[in-house]
Amino acid sequence: MARAEINSGICGFITQVEARADPDNPRCVYLTIESECKAVQRLAAQLTQVDPFKEFSYRGAPQVLQSALQCLSHAACPVPSGIIKAVEVAANLALPADVTIKLSKD
């Protein structure tokens, strides 16, 4: 199982993601997504499982990004990327490592 905690920034919402690979089906990762953000809650309702091999490439448009287009209104929301990273780790397609975006304005 892989876990991701995504701090979305100025909105103040934290999203918790658990991604669990199906031991009998390498093309299935089950998702549990929790957030106080109503838009992310709508996204979570659509994303209960994904095919990890379709998520880690732009070929064929990942299901996470397709669902994000329907549910989220802010294109810069980091939640979809965090979900995909957790899926990759759960499916052993990537090693777990923190991802950081630091923003500043002069």
MMTF fields as JSON, N, C-alpha, C and O atoms, coordinates in Angstrom:
{
  "mmtfVersion": "1.0.0",
  "mmtfProducer": "UNKNOWN",
  "numBonds": 423,
  "numAtoms": 424,
  "numGroups": 106,
  "numChains": 1,
  "numModels": 1,
  "chainsPerModel": [1],
  "groupsPerChain": [106],
  "chainIdList": ["A"],
  "bondAtomList": [4, 2, 8, 6, 12, 10, 16, 14, 20, 18, 24, 22, 28, 26, 32, 30, 36, 34, 40, 38, 44, 42, 48, 46, 52, 50, 56, 54, 60, 58, 64, 62, 68, 66, 72, 70, 76, 74, 80, 78, 84, 82, 88, 86, 92, 90, 96, 94, 100, 98, 104, 102, 108, 106, 112, 110, 116, 114, 120, 118, 124, 122, 128, 126, 132, 130, 136, 134, 140, 138, 144, 142, 148, 146, 152, 150, 156, 154, 160, 158, 164, 162, 168, 166, 172, 170, 176, 174, 180, 178, 184, 182, 188, 186, 192, 190, 196, 194, 200, 198, 204, 202, 208, 206, 212, 210, 216, 214, 220, 218, 224, 222, 228, 226, 232, 230, 236, 234, 240, 238, 244, 242, 248, 246, 252, 250, 256, 254, 260, 258, 264, 262, 268, 266, 272, 270, 276, 274, 280, 278, 284, 282, 288, 286, 292, 290, 296, 294, 300, 298, 304, 302, 308, 306, 312, 310, 316, 314, 320, 318, 324, 322, 328, 326, 332, 330, 336, 334, 340, 338, 344, 342, 348, 346, 352, 350, 356, 354, 360, 358, 364, 362, 368, 366, 372, 370, 376, 374, 380, 378, 384, 382, 388, 386, 392, 390, 396, 394, 400, 398, 404, 402, 408, 406, 412, 410, 416, 414, 420, 418],
  "bondOrderList": [1, 1, 1, 1, 1, 1, 1, 1, 1, 1, 1, 1, 1, 1, 1, 1, 1, 1, 1, 1, 1, 1, 1, 1, 1, 1, 1, 1, 1, 1, 1, 1, 1, 1, 1, 1, 1, 1, 1, 1, 1, 1, 1, 1, 1, 1, 1, 1, 1, 1, 1, 1, 1, 1, 1, 1, 1, 1, 1, 1, 1, 1, 1, 1, 1, 1, 1, 1, 1, 1, 1, 1, 1, 1, 1, 1, 1, 1, 1, 1, 1, 1, 1, 1, 1, 1, 1, 1, 1, 1, 1, 1, 1, 1, 1, 1, 1, 1, 1, 1, 1, 1, 1, 1, 1],
  "groupList": [{"groupName": "MET", "atomNameList": ["N", "CA", "C", "O"], "elementList": ["N", "C", "C", "O"], "formalChargeList": [0, 0, 0, 0], "bondAtomList": [1, 0, 2, 1, 3, 2], "bondOrderList": [1, 1, 2], "singleLetterCode": "M", "chemCompType": "L-PEPTIDE LINKING"}, {"groupName": "ALA", "atomNameList": ["N", "CA", "C", "O"], "elementList": ["N", "C", "C", "O"], "formalChargeList": [0, 0, 0, 0], "bondAtomList": [1, 0, 2, 1, 3, 2], "bondOrderList": [1, 1, 2], "singleLetterCode": "A", "chemCompType": "L-PEPTIDE LINKING"}, {"groupName": "ARG", "atomNameList": ["N", "CA", "C", "O"], "elementList": ["N", "C", "C", "O"], "formalChargeList": [0, 0, 0, 0], "bondAtomList": [1, 0, 2, 1, 3, 2], "bondOrderList": [1, 1, 2], "singleLetterCode": "R", "chemCompType": "L-PEPTIDE LINKING"}, {"groupName": "GLU", "atomNameList": ["N", "CA", "C", "O"], "elementList": ["N", "C", "C", "O"], "formalChargeList": [0, 0, 0, 0], "bondAtomList": [1, 0, 2, 1, 3, 2], "bondOrderList": [1, 1, 2], "singleLetterCode": "E", "chemCompType": "L-PEPTIDE LINKING"}, {"groupName": "ILE", "atomNameList": ["N", "CA", "C", "O"], "elementList": ["N", "C", "C", "O"], "formalChargeList": [0, 0, 0, 0], "bondAtomList": [1, 0, 2, 1, 3, 2], "bondOrderList": [1, 1, 2], "singleLetterCode": "I", "chemCompType": "L-PEPTIDE LINKING"}, {"groupName": "ASN", "atomNameList": ["N", "CA", "C", "O"], "elementList": ["N", "C", "C", "O"], "formalChargeList": [0, 0, 0, 0], "bondAtomList": [1, 0, 2, 1, 3, 2], "bondOrderList": [1, 1, 2], "singleLetterCode": "N", "chemCompType": "L-PEPTIDE LINKING"}, {"groupName": "SER", "atomNameList": ["N", "CA", "C", "O"], "elementList": ["N", "C", "C", "O"], "formalChargeList": [0, 0, 0, 0], "bondAtomList": [1, 0, 2, 1, 3, 2], "bondOrderList": [1, 1, 2], "singleLetterCode": "S", "chemCompType": "L-PEPTIDE LINKING"}, {"groupName": "GLY", "atomNameList": ["N", "CA", "C", "O"], "elementList": ["N", "C", "C", "O"], "formalChargeList": [0, 0, 0, 0], "bondAtomList": [1, 0, 2, 1, 3, 2], "bondOrderList": [1, 1, 2], "singleLetterCode": "G", "chemCompType": "PEPTIDE LINKING"}, {"groupName": "CYS", "atomNameList": ["N", "CA", "C", "O"], "elementList": ["N", "C", "C", "O"], "formalChargeList": [0, 0, 0, 0], "bondAtomList": [1, 0, 2, 1, 3, 2], "bondOrderList": [1, 1, 2], "singleLetterCode": "C", "chemCompType": "L-PEPTIDE LINKING"}, {"groupName": "PHE", "atomNameList": ["N", "CA", "C", "O"], "elementList": ["N", "C", "C", "O"], "formalChargeList": [0, 0, 0, 0], "bondAtomList": [1, 0, 2, 1, 3, 2], "bondOrderList": [1, 1, 2], "singleLetterCode": "F", "chemCompType": "L-PEPTIDE LINKING"}, {"groupName": "THR", "atomNameList": ["N", "CA", "C", "O"], "elementList": ["N", "C", "C", "O"], "formalChargeList": [0, 0, 0, 0], "bondAtomList": [1, 0, 2, 1, 3, 2], "bondOrderList": [1, 1, 2], "singleLetterCode": "T", "chemCompType": "L-PEPTIDE LINKING"}, {"groupName": "GLN", "atomNameList": ["N", "CA", "C", "O"], "elementList": ["N", "C", "C", "O"], "formalChargeList": [0, 0, 0, 0], "bondAtomList": [1, 0, 2, 1, 3, 2], "bondOrderList": [1, 1, 2], "singleLetterCode": "Q", "chemCompType": "L-PEPTIDE LINKING"}, {"groupName": "VAL", "atomNameList": ["N", "CA", "C", "O"], "elementList": ["N", "C", "C", "O"], "formalChargeList": [0, 0, 0, 0], "bondAtomList": [1, 0, 2, 1, 3, 2], "bondOrderList": [1, 1, 2], "singleLetterCode": "V", "chemCompType": "L-PEPTIDE LINKING"}, {"groupName": "ASP", "atomNameList": ["N", "CA", "C", "O"], "elementList": ["N", "C", "C", "O"], "formalChargeList": [0, 0, 0, 0], "bondAtomList": [1, 0, 2, 1, 3, 2], "bondOrderList": [1, 1, 2], "singleLetterCode": "D", "chemCompType": "L-PEPTIDE LINKING"}, {"groupName": "PRO", "atomNameList": ["N", "CA", "C", "O"], "elementList": ["N", "C", "C", "O"], "formalChargeList": [0, 0, 0, 0], "bondAtomList": [1, 0, 2, 1, 3, 2], "bondOrderList": [1, 1, 2], "singleLetterCode": "P", "chemCompType": "L-PEPTIDE LINKING"}, {"groupName": "TYR", "atomNameList": ["N", "CA", "C", "O"], "elementList": ["N", "C", "C", "O"], "formalChargeList": [0, 0, 0, 0], "bondAtomList": [1, 0, 2, 1, 3, 2], "bondOrderList": [1, 1, 2], "singleLetterCode": "Y", "chemCompType": "L-PEPTIDE LINKING"}, {"groupName": "LEU", "atomNameList": ["N", "CA", "C", "O"], "elementList": ["N", "C", "C", "O"], "formalChargeList": [0, 0, 0, 0], "bondAtomList": [1, 0, 2, 1, 3, 2], "bondOrderList": [1, 1, 2], "singleLetterCode": "L", "chemCompType": "L-PEPTIDE LINKING"}, {"groupName": "LYS", "atomNameList": ["N", "CA", "C", "O"], "elementList": ["N", "C", "C", "O"], "formalChargeList": [0, 0, 0, 0], "bondAtomList": [1, 0, 2, 1, 3, 2], "bondOrderList": [1, 1, 2], "singleLetterCode": "K", "chemCompType": "L-PEPTIDE LINKING"}, {"groupName": "HIS", "atomNameList": ["N", "CA", "C", "O"], "elementList": ["N", "C", "C", "O"], "formalChargeList": [0, 0, 0, 0], "bondAtomList": [1, 0, 2, 1, 3, 2], "bondOrderList": [1, 1, 2], "singleLetterCode": "H", "chemCompType": "L-PEPTIDE LINKING"}],
  "groupTypeList": [0, 1, 2, 1, 3, 4, 5, 6, 7, 4, 8, 7, 9, 4, 10, 11, 12, 3, 1, 2, 1, 13, 14, 13, 5, 14, 2, 8, 12, 15, 16, 10, 4, 3, 6, 3, 8, 17, 1, 12, 11, 2, 16, 1, 1, 11, 16, 10, 11, 12, 13, 14, 9, 17, 3, 9, 6, 15, 2, 7, 1, 14, 11, 12, 16, 11, 6, 1, 16, 11, 8, 16, 6, 18, 1, 1, 8, 14, 12, 14, 6, 7, 4, 4, 17, 1, 12, 3, 12, 1, 1, 5, 16, 1, 16, 14, 1, 13, 12, 10, 4, 17, 16, 6, 17, 13],
  "groupIdList": [1, 2, 3, 4, 5, 6, 7, 8, 9, 10, 11, 12, 13, 14, 15, 16, 17, 18, 19, 20, 21, 22, 23, 24, 25, 26, 27, 28, 29, 30, 31, 32, 33, 34, 35, 36, 37, 38, 39, 40, 41, 42, 43, 44, 45, 46, 47, 48, 49, 50, 51, 52, 53, 54, 55, 56, 57, 58, 59, 60, 61, 62, 63, 64, 65, 66, 67, 68, 69, 70, 71, 72, 73, 74, 75, 76, 77, 78, 79, 80, 81, 82, 83, 84, 85, 86, 87, 88, 89, 90, 91, 92, 93, 94, 95, 96, 97, 98, 99, 100, 101, 102, 103, 104, 105, 106],
  "secStructList": [7, 3, 3, 3, 3, 3, 3, 7, 1, 6, 6, 7, 7, 3, 3, 3, 3, 3, 3, 3, 3, 3, 6, 6, 3, 3, 3, 3, 3, 3, 3, 3, 3, 3, 3, 1, 7, 2, 2, 2, 2, 2, 2, 2, 2, 2, 7, 1, 3, 3, 7, 2, 2, 2, 2, 1, 1, 1, 6, 6, 7, 7, 2, 2, 2, 2, 2, 2, 2, 2, 2, 7, 1, 7, 6, 6, 7, 1, 2, 2, 2, 2, 2, 2, 2, 2, 2, 2, 2, 2, 6, 6, 1, 1, 7, 7, 7, 7, 7, 7, 7, 7, 7, 7, 7, 7],
  "xCoordList": [0.84, 0.0, 0.88, 1.955, 0.406, 1.101, 0.154, -1.062, 0.741, -0.043, 0.539, 1.747, -0.355, 0.076, -0.737, -1.953, -0.067, -0.733, -0.448, 0.707, -1.5, -1.351, -1.88, -3.072, -0.98, -1.359, -1.527, -0.553, -2.757, -3.045, -2.682, -2.852, -2.196, -1.708, -2.679, -3.23, -2.887, -3.623, -5.069, -5.64, -5.667, -7.048, -7.121, -8.174, -6.005, -5.943, -6.393, -6.368, -6.804, -7.291, -6.138, -5.186, -6.256, -5.323, -6.09, -7.215, -5.488, -6.1, -5.237, -4.017, -5.876, -5.204, -5.568, -6.742, -4.551, -4.761, -4.127, -2.985, -4.875, -4.324, -4.522, -5.63, -3.45, -3.494, -3.028, -1.941, -3.859, -3.552, -3.644, -4.7, -2.541, -2.505, -3.273, -3.216, -3.982, -4.677, -3.624, -3.008, -3.402, -2.349, -2.617, -1.692, -3.875, -4.237, -4.358, -4.484, -4.319, -4.493, -3.551, -3.852, -2.427, -1.466, -2.003, -1.375, -3.153, -3.736, -4.83, -5.69, -4.789, -5.808, -5.19, -4.535, -5.412, -5.042, -6.315, -6.997, -6.631, -7.801, -7.417, -6.347, -8.3, -8.031, -9.022, -10.219, -8.504, -9.306, -8.802, -7.628, -9.687, -9.298, -10.196, -11.421, -9.591, -10.344, -9.876, -8.677, -10.843, -10.544, -11.785, -12.908, -11.576, -12.707, -13.136, -14.184, -12.352, -12.682, -13.825, -13.709, -14.914, -16.082, -15.737, -16.221, -14.918, -14.529, -13.714, -13.919, -12.803, -12.001, -12.88, -12.63, -13.892, -14.825, -15.567, -15.79, -15.95, -16.585, -15.602, -15.977, -14.348, -13.307, -13.138, -13.046, -13.099, -12.919, -14.043, -13.81, -15.256, -16.393, -16.239, -16.723, -15.569, -15.353, -14.139, -14.07, -13.185, -11.906, -11.764, -11.085, -12.388, -12.237, -11.211, -10.653, -10.96, -9.895, -9.454, -10.24, -8.18, -7.603, -6.634, -6.178, -6.34, -5.313, -4.004, -3.871, -3.039, -1.816, -1.044, -0.348, -1.16, -0.419, -1.018, -0.36, -2.256, -2.884, -2.683, -2.896, -2.276, -2.146, -0.789, -0.698, 0.266, 1.601, 2.071, 3.235, 1.191, 1.556, 0.41, -0.754, 0.748, -0.29, -0.962, -2.0, -0.403, -1.046, -2.356, -2.371, -3.445, -4.738, -5.396, -6.411, -4.868, -5.419, -5.73, -6.718, -4.914, -5.135, -6.536, -7.062, -7.122, -8.454, -8.484, -9.475, -7.401, -7.355, -7.536, -8.302, -6.838, -6.945, -8.302, -8.834, -8.86, -10.195, -11.231, -12.09, -11.149, -12.078, -11.839, -12.787, -10.579, -10.265, -10.901, -11.381, -10.91, -11.549, -13.032, -13.579, -13.673, -15.102, -15.388, -16.426, -14.486, -14.786, -14.116, -14.681, -12.935, -12.163, -12.274, -12.357, -12.276, -12.358, -11.023, -10.885, -10.048, -8.76, -7.683, -7.291, -7.207, -6.252, -4.924, -4.231, -4.562, -3.286, -3.383, -2.391, -4.535, -4.696, -3.701, -3.65, -2.907, -1.909, -2.464, -1.726, -3.733, -4.299, -4.197, -3.769, -4.571, -4.449, -3.029, -2.849, -2.042, -0.654, -0.292, 0.377, -0.733, -0.454, -1.111, -0.533, -2.327, -3.007, -2.222, -1.99, -1.817, -1.066, 0.258, 0.65, 0.944, 2.199, 1.945, 2.722, 0.877, 0.556, 0.236, 0.637, -0.484, -0.799, 0.488, 0.643, 1.405, 2.677, 3.435, 3.966, 3.486, 4.212, 3.529, 4.196, 2.198, 1.465, 1.668, 1.723, 1.779, 1.934, 3.393, 3.688, 4.306, 5.746, 6.262, 7.17, 5.674, 6.136, 7.022, 7.588, 7.134, 7.987, 8.357, 7.646, 9.459, 9.866, 9.222, 8.988, 8.933, 8.336, 9.36, 10.414, 9.03, 9.864, 8.961, 8.037, 9.232, 8.431, 8.592, 9.653, 7.522, 7.498, 7.209, 6.361, 7.896, 7.732, 7.622, 8.342, 6.706, 6.633, 6.722, 5.868, 7.725, 7.872, 7.591, 8.214, 6.656, 6.269, 6.67, 6.607, 7.077, 7.364, 7.09, 6.964, 7.004, 6.769, 7.633, 7.623, 8.365, 9.227, 8.504, 9.059],
  "yCoordList": [-1.177, 0.0, 1.235, 1.255, 2.259, 3.545, 4.604, 4.535, 5.573, 6.681, 7.999, 8.134, 8.966, 10.319, 11.306, 11.168, 12.285, 13.406, 14.618, 15.002, 15.221, 16.328, 17.599, 17.713, 18.564, 19.885, 20.774, 21.103, 21.162, 21.883, 23.363, 24.053, 23.855, 25.231, 26.208, 25.946, 27.328, 28.456, 28.117, 28.751, 27.147, 26.759, 26.11, 26.119, 25.548, 24.955, 23.512, 22.921, 22.927, 21.552, 20.552, 20.715, 19.523, 18.408, 17.198, 16.934, 16.477, 15.275, 14.08, 14.106, 13.041, 11.789, 10.756, 10.558, 10.107, 9.091, 7.788, 7.767, 6.713, 5.371, 4.637, 4.595, 4.062, 3.292, 1.881, 1.682, 0.903, -0.49, -1.338, -1.424, -1.957, -2.821, -4.106, -4.648, -4.583, -5.872, -6.956, -7.003, -7.826, -8.842, -9.849, -10.496, -9.978, -10.929, -10.298, -11.006, -8.964, -8.276, -7.074, -6.042, -7.175, -6.072, -4.832, -3.775, -4.948, -3.813, -3.125, -2.438, -3.318, -2.713, -2.185, -2.917, -0.905, -0.286, 0.328, 1.103, -0.026, 0.509, 1.791, 1.879, 2.778, 4.076, 4.406, 4.146, 4.982, 5.602, 7.031, 7.262, 7.986, 9.392, 10.145, 10.073, 10.865, 11.634, 13.084, 13.364, 14.002, 15.428, 16.184, 15.708, 17.344, 18.214, 19.049, 19.695, 19.047, 19.783, 19.064, 17.882, 19.767, 19.167, 18.681, 17.631, 19.418, 19.011, 17.722, 16.839, 17.607, 16.385, 15.226, 14.082, 15.495, 14.445, 13.903, 12.697, 14.78, 14.321, 13.477, 12.456, 13.914, 13.166, 11.783, 10.78, 11.734, 10.466, 9.484, 8.279, 9.994, 9.118, 8.441, 7.327, 9.113, 8.553, 7.643, 6.771, 7.835, 7.127, 6.116, 6.379, 4.988, 3.945, 2.902, 2.197, 2.805, 1.934, 2.424, 2.992, 2.191, 2.592, 1.516, 0.67, 1.575, 0.725, 1.51, 2.506, 1.096, 1.892, 2.081, 3.083, 1.132, 1.245, 2.303, 2.751, 2.699, 3.777, 5.131, 6.172, 5.121, 6.364, 7.037, 8.258, 6.272, 6.873, 7.437, 7.813, 7.501, 8.05, 8.917, 8.676, 9.923, 10.757, 10.055, 10.514, 8.97, 8.207, 7.64, 6.896, 7.982, 7.46, 8.228, 7.775, 9.347, 10.212, 9.439, 8.707, 9.587, 8.906, 9.171, 10.278, 8.153, 8.266, 9.338, 10.054, 9.447, 10.471, 11.854, 12.669, 12.125, 13.446, 13.648, 14.758, 12.603, 12.714, 13.056, 13.913, 12.394, 12.668, 14.052, 14.738, 14.464, 15.802, 16.882, 17.891, 16.68, 17.635, 17.804, 18.898, 16.744, 16.775, 17.337, 17.963, 17.121, 17.411, 18.654, 19.323, 18.963, 20.064, 21.307, 21.212, 22.471, 23.714, 24.448, 25.387, 24.037, 24.736, 23.88, 22.849, 24.293, 23.497, 23.273, 22.297, 24.148, 24.006, 23.126, 22.967, 22.561, 21.688, 20.533, 19.845, 20.31, 19.242, 17.857, 16.874, 17.759, 16.477, 15.411, 14.296, 15.703, 14.647, 14.095, 12.883, 14.951, 14.477, 13.608, 12.586, 14.014, 13.215, 11.847, 10.859, 11.786, 10.499, 9.601, 8.429, 10.157, 9.361, 8.875, 7.731, 9.718, 9.29, 8.128, 7.174, 8.202, 7.114, 5.823, 4.74, 5.936, 4.759, 4.121, 2.901, 4.94, 4.418, 3.655, 2.574, 4.212, 3.566, 2.257, 1.243, 2.281, 1.072, -0.053, -1.225, 0.311, -0.683, -1.033, -1.75, -0.532, -0.761, -0.238, -0.818, 0.863, 1.518, 2.728, 3.341, 3.063, 4.164, 3.932, 3.244, 4.505, 4.451, 5.606, 6.667, 5.416, 6.506, 7.595, 7.339, 8.802, 9.966, 11.189, 11.314, 12.085, 13.297, 14.177, 14.227, 14.857, 15.815, 17.18, 17.29, 18.212, 19.548, 20.585, 20.54, 21.524, 22.721, 23.888, 24.026, 24.708, 25.875, 27.119, 27.333, 27.921, 29.122, 30.359, 30.37, 31.385, 32.678, 33.777, 33.535, 34.969, 36.126, 37.275, 37.599, 37.873, 39.003, 40.314, 41.381],
  "zCoordList": [0.0, 0.0, 0.0, 0.6, -0.682, -0.696, -0.141, -0.316, 0.524, 1.076, 0.579, 0.381, 0.382, 0.037, 0.865, 0.994, 1.414, 2.068, 1.207, 1.024, 0.681, -0.265, 0.369, 0.655, 0.59, 1.087, -0.127, -0.804, -0.402, -1.64, -1.613, -2.618, -0.506, -0.481, 0.15, 1.22, -0.51, 0.063, 0.419, 1.307, -0.24, 0.094, 1.471, 2.107, 1.932, 3.259, 3.339, 4.419, 2.223, 2.256, 2.192, 1.429, 3.01, 3.014, 2.473, 2.896, 1.553, 1.003, 1.367, 1.2, 1.864, 2.205, 1.133, 0.823, 0.577, -0.448, 0.015, 0.473, -0.109, 0.072, -1.24, -1.774, -1.758, -3.004, -2.689, -2.145, -3.034, -2.701, -3.96, -4.587, -4.321, -5.5, -5.222, -4.118, -6.219, -6.134, -6.347, -7.412, -5.365, -5.51, -6.629, -7.118, -7.03, -8.077, -9.46, -10.46, -9.519, -10.794, -10.852, -10.252, -11.551, -11.604, -12.317, -12.268, -12.977, -13.686, -12.862, -13.413, -11.538, -10.682, -9.393, -8.651, -9.146, -7.872, -7.297, -7.967, -6.044, -5.357, -4.626, -4.024, -4.686, -4.086, -2.986, -3.107, -1.913, -0.866, -0.759, -0.469, -0.992, -1.012, -0.035, -0.134, 0.905, 1.889, 1.883, 1.884, 1.879, 1.885, 2.351, 2.19, 2.92, 3.253, 2.048, 2.09, 0.987, -0.235, -0.958, -1.281, -1.206, -1.869, -3.274, -3.694, -3.999, -5.352, -5.319, -6.152, -4.375, -4.249, -3.787, -4.166, -2.984, -2.589, -3.814, -3.913, -4.744, -5.982, -6.799, -7.375, -6.841, -7.541, -6.908, -7.615, -5.586, -4.86, -5.169, -5.258, -5.331, -5.627, -6.985, -7.187, -7.912, -9.247, -9.319, -10.185, -8.423, -8.499, -7.368, -6.376, -7.514, -6.496, -6.916, -6.075, -8.23, -8.727, -10.1, -10.859, -10.399, -11.684, -12.166, -11.398, -13.447, -14.05, -14.005, -14.716, -13.194, -13.051, -14.35, -14.515, -15.273, -16.53, -17.457, -18.396, -17.196, -17.963, -17.29, -17.912, -16.02, -15.265, -15.405, -15.284, -15.657, -15.6, -16.935, -17.067, -17.919, -19.225, -19.74, -19.42, -20.537, -21.147, -22.316, -22.792, -22.78, -23.858, -23.344, -22.363, -23.995, -23.582, -22.447, -21.92, -22.06, -20.998, -19.718, -19.669, -18.694, -17.425, -16.868, -16.983, -16.27, -15.678, -14.59, -14.449, -13.823, -12.772, -13.394, -12.879, -14.494, -15.118, -15.794, -15.782, -16.376, -16.972, -15.896, -16.107, -14.761, -13.661, -13.07, -12.686, -12.997, -12.486, -13.36, -12.842, -14.674, -15.575, -15.253, -15.399, -14.824, -14.516, -13.124, -12.914, -12.177, -10.775, -10.206, -9.341, -10.678, -10.099, -10.967, -12.191, -10.331, -11.098, -11.181, -11.965, -10.391, -10.335, -10.993, -10.446, -12.149, -12.926, -12.206, -12.493, -11.288, -10.584, -9.34, -8.628, -9.067, -7.896, -7.987, -9.006, -6.93, -6.961, -6.64, -6.707, -6.297, -5.888, -6.982, -6.685, -8.238, -9.252, -9.384, -9.502, -9.365, -9.451, -8.259, -8.407, -7.082, -5.888, -5.937, -5.483, -6.493, -6.634, -7.576, -7.281, -8.708, -9.689, -9.094, -9.324, -8.341, -7.706, -6.735, -6.698, -5.962, -5.03, -5.785, -5.36, -6.899, -7.723, -8.238, -8.186, -8.732, -9.238, -8.159, -8.415, -6.961, -5.87, -5.472, -5.266, -5.364, -4.987, -5.991, -5.619, -7.27, -8.334, -8.612, -9.568, -7.782, -7.966, -9.302, -9.898, -9.765, -10.989, -10.677, -11.581, -9.391, -8.945, -7.486, -6.754, -7.084, -5.689, -4.933, -5.512, -3.645, -2.881, -2.583, -2.0, -2.99, -2.693, -2.656, -3.46, -1.726, -1.616, -2.847, -3.469, -3.172, -4.283, -3.671, -2.786, -4.126, -3.546, -4.643, -5.64, -4.439, -5.268, -4.284, -3.408, -4.42, -3.551, -4.396, -5.436, -3.938, -4.658, -3.876, -2.646, -4.573, -3.931, -4.941, -6.142, -4.427, -5.295, -4.787, -3.599, -5.684, -5.299, -5.538, -5.277]
}
